[in-house]
Structures are given as C-alpha cells and as structure tokens.
Amino acid sequence: MLKGLLDLACKLMIDIDTDIDDDWMNPKPGFKLKDEQEEDSVVFALECINRIFHAAGENYVMGPI
C-alpha cells in the first residue's frame, strides 16, 4: 500500500499537460522567461510524500522509494 501511494505521488509530480497553445510555441520577440511557479499538483505531491515520511518514518519509506 505504501509503495502504491508513493507511486501515485511521483506520477502526479511528473504529469505533463500535453495541450500546448500557440503562444507558448511562438513567443513574441524579446520574450523573457519568468520564474515559473510550481504547479499545484507538484506542491500537493511533495506535501503528500513529506507527510508519508513523517507518519511512517524514514527507514520504512526509503525501501519502496
């Protein structure tokens, strides 16, 4: 069960939106990339993994990871 939870959290962190709009593909001249904020799903998954570490203990969680 623990391995399944960790797998789901990791998959959530690397989920990529496949819908790319034209603005992203062809930026305007002079466009500078701003610091991107982390996606909500990545933050949520990191919080889940952190809570699992605190609840189950590092030694128990490191095996499945």
For each residue, the residues with C-beta under 8 A, 3 or more apart:
1: 4 5
2: 5 6 52 56 60 61 64
3: 6 7 64
4: 1 7 8
5: 1 2 8 9 48 52
6: 2 3 9 10 49 52 61 64 65
7: 3 4 10 11
8: 4 5 11 12
9: 5 6 12 13 45 48 49 52
10: 6 7 13 14 45 49
11: 7 8 14 15
12: 8 9 15 41 42 44 45 48
13: 9 10 41 42 45 46
14: 10 11
15: 11 12 41
16:
17: 20
18:
19:
20: 17 24 25
21: 24 25
22: 25 26
23: 26 27
24: 20 21 27
25: 20 21 22
26: 22 23
27: 23 24 31
28: 31
29:
30:
31: 27 28
32:
33: 36
34:
35:
36: 33
37:
38: 42 43
39: 42 43
40: 43 44
41: 12 13 15 44 45
42: 12 13 38 39 45 46
43: 38 39 40 46 47
44: 12 40 41 47 48
45: 9 10 12 13 41 42 48 49
46: 13 42 43 49 50
47: 43 44 50 51
48: 5 9 12 44 45 51 52
49: 6 9 10 45 46 52 53
50: 46 47 53 54
51: 47 48 54 55
52: 2 5 6 9 48 49 55 56 61
53: 49 50 56 57 58 61
54: 50 51
55: 51 52
56: 2 52 53 60 61
57: 53 60 61
58: 53 61 62
59: 62
60: 2 56 57 63
61: 2 6 52 53 56 57 58 64 65
62: 58 59 65
63: 60
64: 2 3 6 61
65: 6 61 62
